Amino acid sequence: MDELAAKHVLFDFEIISLLALAVGVVVYAIWGRVGNREEIPTRGDFDRFDLILVFLPAALFLINPILQLMTGDVAQEKQETHAGTDLFGIVLNLFYFGFIGVLTFGILAWVRGRSLVRIFGLKRRSLPMIVITSILAGIVSILVCALLIGNASQLFLESLFGELDLQEAVQSMKNTESPIHLVAAIVMACVAAPLVEELLFRGYMYESIKAATSPIFAAVIVGALFAVVHCNLPALLPLWSFSILLTVLYELSGCLWVSIGTHAFFNAVNIVLMLQPQSG
């Protein structure tokens, strides 16, 4: 019952975030007309058409909380039965992320005719700078987002809902005894997820919403949507804050590789910590 209530909270949070986005776009549009607000500068001349197109690939992520709510306890029983053995599920997820990545790239490069290297500053920073920044920012994100905010959030939520399950991918990785399954899960978490999620959320979605509203509003809304699609209530606030941090890094560096690297480092460290043997 507590897990089902948590899924309802996630679903409600997603609906509120999407409504806030819609209201925000309308308010900023009216403000721009009435107050002659200057356009927010973007790296690739993003427009309101992008604000529509970006939700084609994003919908494939945004459907997750709805599916989690619809499947309910059946999915929970299946997860407990097959956790650690469903290598096919990991491979399927890799193809799923690949499809979303190709779809996002296709919309940007083929439909809109943009160069990803130019609009996302992929050659703006050197490799040593990207690596060093990613490691330093990753350490900060682990300490602040995962440990400080994450532990505080989990204690608060446990006082309301009782003990809640970990993310399905996390449970699967912790329970697996198959090296192949573990390697596939690491590739998923440290390569596929950072590449696709940063391209979609930090790159396309953030720039599109920013062009129609403001950088702060876009960072907050994208952070909320980024957090909720991971379908885990204890991870909601840590991932929200982590997403905002990634957006700040992207804005300061002007290079999407920095947020991708930080995201990959964050996931890698969390996997190492998660796989450490528990004392007691």
C-alpha positions in Angstrom: 0.0 0.0 0.0 2.9 2.4 0.8 4.5 1.6 -2.5 1.3 2.3 -4.3 0.9 5.6 -2.5 4.4 6.6 -3.4 3.6 5.9 -7.1 0.5 8.1 -6.8 2.8 10.9 -5.4 5.2 10.5 -8.4 2.3 10.6 -10.9 0.8 13.7 -9.2 4.2 15.3 -9.2 4.6 14.7 -12.9 1.2 16.2 -13.7 1.9 19.2 -11.6 5.3 19.7 -13.3 3.7 19.5 -16.8 0.9 21.9 -15.8 3.5 24.3 -14.3 5.4 24.1 -17.6 2.3 24.9 -19.6 1.3 27.8 -17.3 4.8 29.1 -17.3 5.1 29.2 -21.1 1.7 31.1 -21.3 2.7 33.6 -18.6 6.1 34.3 -20.2 4.5 34.7 -23.6 2.0 37.2 -22.2 4.7 39.0 -20.3 6.8 39.2 -23.4 4.0 40.8 -25.4 2.9 43.2 -22.7 6.3 44.1 -21.3 8.4 43.8 -24.4 10.6 41.3 -22.7 13.8 40.5 -24.6 14.3 37.1 -26.0 16.4 34.7 -23.9 19.6 34.0 -25.9 20.0 30.3 -26.8 22.9 28.5 -28.4 20.9 27.1 -31.4 18.1 29.6 -32.0 15.5 27.2 -30.4 11.9 28.2 -30.9 8.4 27.2 -29.8 8.3 24.5 -32.5 11.1 22.8 -30.6 9.0 23.0 -27.5 6.5 20.7 -29.2 9.0 18.4 -31.0 11.1 17.8 -27.9 8.1 16.0 -26.2 8.1 13.3 -28.9 11.2 11.6 -27.4 10.5 12.9 -23.9 7.1 11.2 -23.9 8.9 7.8 -23.9 10.4 8.7 -20.6 7.4 10.6 -19.2 5.1 7.6 -19.7 7.1 5.6 -17.0 5.4 7.0 -13.9 2.0 6.3 -15.6 3.0 2.7 -16.4 4.3 2.2 -12.9 1.0 3.4 -11.4 -1.1 1.3 -13.8 0.8 -2.0 -13.3 0.8 -1.5 -9.5 1.5 -4.5 -7.3 1.8 -6.9 -10.3 5.0 -5.1 -11.4 6.3 -5.2 -7.8 5.8 -9.0 -7.6 7.4 -9.5 -10.9 10.4 -7.3 -9.9 10.9 -9.3 -6.7 10.7 -12.6 -8.6 13.0 -11.8 -11.5 15.4 -9.2 -10.0 19.0 -10.1 -10.7 18.1 -12.6 -13.5 16.5 -10.5 -16.2 19.4 -9.8 -18.4 17.0 -9.5 -21.3 15.4 -6.5 -19.5 18.7 -4.7 -19.4 19.4 -5.3 -23.1 15.9 -4.2 -23.9 16.5 -1.0 -21.9 19.7 -0.4 -23.8 17.8 -0.6 -27.1 15.1 1.6 -25.6 17.6 4.3 -24.7 19.3 3.9 -28.0 16.0 4.5 -29.8 15.2 7.6 -27.8 18.8 8.9 -28.5 18.4 8.3 -32.2 15.0 9.9 -32.2 16.3 13.0 -30.4 19.3 13.3 -32.7 17.1 12.8 -35.7 14.7 15.6 -34.7 17.6 18.0 -34.0 19.8 17.1 -37.0 17.5 16.0 -39.7 14.1 17.7 -39.0 15.5 20.9 -37.6 18.8 20.8 -39.6 21.1 21.7 -36.7 24.7 20.8 -35.9 24.9 19.2 -32.4 28.5 20.1 -32.2 27.7 23.7 -32.6 24.5 24.1 -30.6 25.7 22.0 -27.6 29.3 23.2 -27.6 30.8 19.7 -28.0 34.2 21.1 -29.1 34.2 24.1 -26.8 36.2 22.5 -24.1 39.3 20.3 -24.1 39.2 16.7 -23.0 41.4 17.3 -19.9 39.1 20.2 -18.8 36.0 18.0 -19.3 37.5 15.1 -17.3 38.7 17.3 -14.4 35.5 19.3 -14.2 33.4 16.2 -14.4 35.3 14.5 -11.5 35.2 17.6 -9.3 31.5 18.3 -10.0 30.7 14.6 -9.6 32.3 14.6 -6.1 30.3 17.7 -5.1 27.1 16.1 -6.5 27.7 12.9 -4.5 28.3 14.7 -1.3 25.5 17.2 -1.6 22.8 15.5 -3.8 23.2 11.8 -3.0 24.4 11.9 0.6 23.2 15.1 2.2 19.9 15.7 0.4 19.3 12.0 -0.4 19.6 10.8 3.2 17.5 13.7 4.5 14.8 13.0 1.9 14.8 9.3 2.6 14.4 9.8 6.4 11.5 12.2 5.8 9.7 9.9 3.3 10.2 6.8 5.5 8.4 8.7 8.3 5.4 9.2 6.0 5.3 6.0 3.9 7.5 3.5 5.8 10.4 1.7 4.1 10.3 2.2 0.3 11.9 0.1 -2.3 15.0 1.1 -4.3 14.8 1.8 -8.0 14.2 -1.3 -10.0 17.5 -1.0 -11.8 19.4 -0.6 -8.5 17.6 -3.6 -6.9 18.4 -5.7 -10.0 22.1 -4.8 -9.9 22.4 -5.4 -6.1 20.8 -8.8 -6.4 22.5 -10.1 -9.5 25.1 -12.8 -9.4 25.8 -12.7 -13.1 28.9 -10.8 -14.3 27.4 -10.3 -17.7 24.2 -8.8 -16.2 26.4 -6.5 -14.0 28.5 -5.3 -16.9 25.4 -4.6 -19.0 23.8 -2.7 -16.1 27.0 -0.6 -15.7 27.1 0.2 -19.4 23.4 1.2 -19.1 24.0 3.4 -16.1 27.4 5.0 -17.0 27.2 5.2 -20.8 23.7 5.0 -22.2 21.8 6.9 -19.6 24.2 9.9 -19.3 24.4 10.3 -23.1 20.7 10.0 -23.9 19.4 11.8 -20.8 21.7 14.7 -21.1 21.1 15.1 -24.9 17.4 15.1 -24.3 16.9 16.8 -20.9 19.9 19.1 -20.6 20.3 19.7 -24.3 17.1 19.8 -26.2 14.5 20.2 -23.5 16.3 22.7 -21.4 17.2 24.9 -24.4 13.7 24.7 -25.8 12.0 25.7 -22.5 14.6 28.4 -21.8 13.9 30.0 -25.2 10.2 30.3 -24.3 10.6 31.2 -20.6 13.8 31.8 -18.6 16.9 29.9 -17.6 15.9 29.5 -13.9 12.4 28.4 -14.8 13.7 26.0 -17.4 16.2 24.5 -15.0 13.6 23.9 -12.3 11.1 22.3 -14.6 13.6 20.1 -16.5 15.0 19.0 -13.1 11.5 18.0 -11.9 10.8 16.0 -15.1 14.2 14.5 -15.0 13.7 13.3 -11.5 10.2 12.0 -11.8 10.9 9.8 -14.8 13.2 7.7 -12.7 10.1 6.4 -10.9 11.5 6.3 -7.4 10.1 8.6 -4.7 13.2 8.6 -2.4 15.4 9.6 -5.4 13.1 12.4 -6.4 14.6 15.3 -4.5 18.2 14.2 -4.9 17.8 13.8 -8.6 16.0 17.1 -8.9 18.9 18.9 -7.2 21.4 16.9 -9.3 19.6 17.9 -12.5 19.8 21.6 -11.5 23.5 21.2 -10.8 24.0 19.6 -14.2 22.2 22.5 -15.8 24.4 25.0 -14.0 27.5 23.1 -15.2 26.1 23.1 -18.8 25.4 26.9 -18.7 28.8 27.8 -17.2 30.9 25.5 -19.5 28.7 25.9 -22.6 29.6 22.2 -23.3 27.2 19.3 -23.0 30.1 16.9 -22.5 30.7 18.4 -19.0 27.2 17.5 -17.9 27.5 14.1 -19.6 30.8 13.4 -17.8 29.5 14.5 -14.4 26.4 12.4 -14.9 28.5 9.3 -15.8 30.8 9.9 -12.8 27.9 10.3 -10.4 26.3 7.1 -11.6 29.6 5.2 -11.4 30.4 6.3 -7.9 26.9 5.4 -6.8 27.3 1.9 -8.3 30.6 1.4 -6.4 29.1 2.6 -3.2 26.0 0.4 -3.7 28.0 -2.7 -4.4 30.1 -2.4 -1.2 29.3 -5.2 1.3 26.9 -4.0 4.0 28.1 -4.3 7.6 25.8 -5.6 10.2 
